[in-house]
Amino acid sequence: MSTIPTDLREAFEAYERAIVANDLDALDAFFAPGPDTLRGDTAGLLVGHDAISGFRSLRGGVAPRVIADIHYRPLGPDTALLMSVSQFRGGGRGLQTQVWQQIDGQWLITAAHVTPRTPPLDRTIWRSVGDPFLQGAWEGPLEGLTVAVKDLFAIAGFRIGAGNPTYLEEARPEKATAPAVADLLRAGASLRGIARTDEFAYSIAGDNAHYGTPPNGAVVGALPGGSSSGPASAVALGHADIGLATDTAGSIRVPASYQGLWGLRTTHDLVPRQGMLPLAQSFDTIGWLTRDGETLQRVAEWCLSYDGSASTENVYGASGDDLPWRFLVPDEILDCADAATRDAFSKLLAGLAASDDPPSFRAVHTGDLDAGFTAFRTVQGAEAWRNDGEWMRAHPGVVGPGVAERFRAAAQITAADELAAREALDPIAAHLADLVDGAVMIFPTVPGPAPQRTADVDAVRAATLRMTAPAAIAGLPSLSVPLLTVDGAPVGVCLVSRAGTDIALVRLARRLAALVASARSRTMETP
């Protein structure tokens, strides 16, 4: 066996000391500069020194460990492979593989792969998990599927945590299971577990000050999208087949777009919200996240079709009919998207128009998005404060800074402010309902790909909510479908139809997705 050169061993040992101390400056200096440096782990691959540095700044260090074994293989006069085994003081082993290269007389890492010790569960995704956590019926239309339930729904014998450990500690075990959960169990699906949410569902980023940020299953180092971040990440990573989630201002559609999922916000009040912790009842809606349209259609057909279940009534009518093959492109919403996303969306529409089954497209105006969003945010804040303000006053300092700031703003909303906002929303909702009376709106779900976790998301948040709020204002079904790729990352295409046409909307989206896939297949076959 070759002996490790003394200067390389010294560099490796210094690097390991920096890891244990979480010395970010030293760790940055040990990785070769430039866009070609690589670092991979179970979450995926990071390319470039800047991406690696950004990831490390959020990681928070590693558990105490020692190097139990190390192996060296020379790859050239100035290049070497090191593989080392780490032994953690708390139990378990990990493996590090590194390519070191001498650059300007200094040993630096040009490529690394880390295999961490096996975790009991990813606590950023799951509050509680099992295989299964709760068994559903032994047969039914959803037999064999597993569900990640957002931590806002009642499950008999368990507490609702709402993404906050203090709230969870004080909560009482629920006496009955929410109908939205029970319906899935009755159909044969089993619960995989209770998944994380942004605190009180009052965010769309997907981070959580107490439990961390769930990984984005499609883009390494990016935000997962919230507040249904836990169910979305669980589905994107293959931990569950269905995410049972809520959407007030985009909390299903945003993570669906960020992680390449199908995400349906149902018609407001279509799925009963008993046993669900509210944020803002005028806009709170239940829906689902899946990896494919076929699974989403199975879920929607069961949960939204009259079958005598505890949570549904025969009010769905038009969902049994097909929606028109006519689409409306809202100019104001499209203007909120970034240039690369608008370009990808335009190419998508051009391809559909030139297909064998071309739909029609027409530009429309939704009106002033700023006015609509301002009124929406006022009503949302007023209701959020009525729901949670008393608890917030009694527990100062126990929520993360972003959520705390939103609740501080909500506390300042007066009854007159709320009344004026509600009056402003009425004509906006009526106009949007008129638009989709004979066609379906289509536009990018969000401004662009998921931002990196190190990014300043305030501007992205504002543009995102202007795109997602209109469907919430009008209470319309809204579905994000993973049809765009921008800079190598997924971006959803959002479809909005008239109230009560949820199942038909899923069918329409599957037809659209099949047409897009067919067009792309023909393009790839063209020499």
Buried (B, 14 or more C-beta within 10 A) or exposed (E): EEEBBEEBBEBBEBBBEBBBEEBBEBBBBBBBBEEEBBBBBEBBEBBBBBBBBBBBEEEEEBBEBEEEEBEBEEEEEEEBBBBBBBBBEEEBBBBBBBBBBBEEEEBBBBBBBBBBBEEEEBBBBBBBBBEBBBEBBEEBBBEEBBBBBBBBBBBBEBBBBBBBBBBBEEBEEBEEBBBBBBBBBBBBBBBBBBBBBBBBBBBBBBBBBBBBBBBBBBBBBBBBBBBBBBBBBBBBBEBBBBBBBBBBBBBBBBBBBBBBBBBBBBBBBBBBBEBBBBBBBBBBBBBBBBBBBEBBBBBBBBBBBEBEBEBBEEEBEBBEEEBBBEBBBBEBBBEBBBEBBBEBBEEBBEBBEEBEEEBEBEEBEBBEBEEBBEBBBBBBBBBBBBBBBEBBEEBEEBBBEBBBEBBEBBBEBEEEBBEBBBEBBEEBBEBBBEBBEEBBBBBBBBBBBBBBBBBEBEEBBEBBBBBBBBBBBBBBBBBBBBBBEBEEBBBBBBBBBBBBBBBBBBBBBBBBBEBBEBBEEEEEEEE
